[in-house]
Amino acid sequence: PTISASAGLSSGHRNFNDIGNQFIDRFSQNIGVSMSIPIYDRGKTKTSLKMNEAQTKMAEVDLQEAELKLRQTVAVECANVNLAYQQYKVNEKRAKAYKSVYDVYNMKFKYGTVTSVDLLQQQNNYINYLTDYVRSKYSFILERKILDVYMDYPIKYEAVRINK
């Protein structure tokens, strides 16, 4: 429903030379109020209510879809963290094992039982596995921080020491 009001002043005087007489002779005032109550609006209100209900349901479905995607993303990130941790532990053991092998070859080189080429080859192997270890360690830390962001945990800087 709508309500409107109007008011007006007018003069029907034809000769504008005599302004004083025009308000006296044909001066008129009017005031009006109107109210409009729609009895039938061709179903616009009912249609608009149904559209709003449909939009609300669509928004709920969108919210559920977003929550599902977030859960899936968190699950994938958890799997990535576990995989990165396992890879880190494997590379840590390999680096330690190749460090031991390199130390043995270094002792053998000092006593003259292996050549410098063999020692350099073992040193190269040890450096490669040490590089893999460092890469996997920082990959694990990165994956963990990404998961922390998804889980809404505060991110803290922690100094990381590399064990030799």
C-alpha positions in Angstrom: 0.0 0.0 0.0 1.1 3.6 -0.7 -0.1 6.9 0.7 0.5 10.2 -1.0 -0.4 13.8 -0.2 -0.5 16.9 -2.3 -1.3 20.6 -1.9 -1.5 23.5 -4.3 -2.3 27.2 -4.8 -3.5 28.7 -8.1 -5.1 31.7 -9.7 -7.3 31.6 -12.7 -6.8 35.3 -13.4 -6.1 36.0 -17.1 -4.6 39.5 -16.9 -1.2 39.5 -15.2 -0.9 43.3 -15.1 -2.7 43.7 -11.8 -1.0 41.2 -9.4 -2.9 42.4 -6.3 -6.3 41.6 -7.8 -5.4 38.3 -9.2 -5.1 36.8 -5.6 -8.4 38.3 -4.6 -10.5 37.5 -7.7 -9.7 33.9 -8.6 -7.5 32.6 -5.9 -7.9 28.9 -5.1 -6.3 26.4 -2.9 -6.4 22.6 -2.9 -5.2 19.8 -0.8 -5.4 16.1 -1.4 -4.6 12.7 0.1 -4.6 9.5 -1.8 -4.2 5.9 -0.6 -3.6 3.0 -2.9 -4.2 -0.5 -1.6 -3.5 -3.1 -4.2 -6.2 -5.8 -4.2 -4.6 -7.9 -6.9 -1.0 -7.3 -8.1 -1.0 -10.1 -10.7 0.8 -12.5 -8.3 3.9 -10.3 -8.0 4.1 -10.5 -4.2 3.7 -14.3 -4.2 6.3 -14.7 -7.0 8.7 -12.4 -5.3 8.4 -14.4 -2.0 9.0 -17.7 -3.9 12.0 -16.1 -5.7 13.4 -15.0 -2.3 12.9 -18.5 -0.9 14.7 -20.0 -3.9 17.6 -17.6 -3.5 17.9 -18.4 0.2 18.0 -22.2 -0.6 20.6 -21.6 -3.3 22.7 -19.6 -0.9 22.5 -22.4 1.7 23.5 -24.9 -1.0 26.5 -22.6 -2.0 27.5 -22.4 1.7 27.4 -26.2 2.0 29.4 -26.6 -1.2 32.0 -24.1 0.1 32.2 -26.0 3.4 32.7 -29.3 1.6 35.4 -27.9 -0.6 37.2 -26.5 2.5 37.0 -29.9 4.2 38.3 -31.6 1.0 41.2 -29.1 0.8 42.1 -29.6 4.5 42.0 -33.4 4.0 44.3 -33.1 1.0 46.6 -30.8 2.9 46.7 -33.3 5.8 47.7 -36.0 3.4 50.4 -33.7 1.9 51.8 -33.0 5.3 51.9 -36.7 6.2 53.6 -37.5 2.8 56.1 -34.7 3.3 56.9 -35.9 6.8 57.4 -39.4 5.7 59.7 -38.3 2.8 61.6 -36.1 5.3 62.2 -39.0 7.6 63.3 -41.3 4.8 65.7 -38.7 3.5 67.0 -38.1 7.0 67.9 -41.8 7.3 69.5 -41.9 3.9 71.6 -38.8 4.6 72.8 -40.3 7.8 73.6 -43.6 6.1 75.5 -41.9 3.3 77.3 -39.8 5.8 78.5 -43.0 7.5 79.6 -44.5 4.1 81.4 -41.3 3.3 83.2 -41.3 6.6 84.3 -44.9 6.0 85.6 -44.0 2.5 87.3 -41.0 4.0 89.2 -43.3 6.5 90.0 -45.7 3.7 91.3 -42.9 1.6 93.6 -41.8 4.5 95.0 -45.3 4.6 95.4 -45.5 0.9 92.9 -48.3 0.2 90.6 -46.3 -2.1 91.3 -43.7 -4.8 90.4 -40.1 -4.7 87.8 -40.8 -7.5 86.0 -43.2 -5.2 86.1 -40.8 -2.3 84.8 -37.9 -4.5 82.0 -40.2 -5.8 80.9 -41.0 -2.3 81.2 -37.4 -1.3 79.0 -36.5 -4.2 76.4 -39.1 -3.2 76.4 -37.9 0.3 75.9 -34.2 -0.8 73.0 -35.3 -3.1 71.2 -37.1 -0.3 72.0 -34.3 2.1 70.4 -31.9 -0.4 67.4 -34.2 -0.7 67.1 -34.2 3.1 67.2 -30.4 3.4 64.7 -30.0 0.5 62.3 -32.5 2.1 62.7 -30.9 5.5 61.7 -27.5 4.2 59.0 -29.0 2.1 57.5 -30.6 5.2 57.7 -27.2 7.1 56.0 -25.4 4.2 53.2 -28.0 3.9 52.7 -27.8 7.7 52.4 -24.0 7.6 49.9 -24.2 4.7 47.8 -26.6 6.8 48.1 -24.2 9.7 46.7 -21.4 7.5 43.7 -23.6 6.6 43.2 -24.6 10.2 43.4 -20.9 11.2 46.3 -21.4 13.5 48.6 -18.5 14.1 51.8 -18.7 12.1 55.0 -18.5 14.1 58.5 -18.2 12.8 60.7 -20.9 14.2 64.4 -21.1 13.5 65.2 -24.5 11.9 68.6 -26.1 12.6 69.9 -28.6 10.1 71.5 -31.6 11.9 74.7 -32.7 10.3 
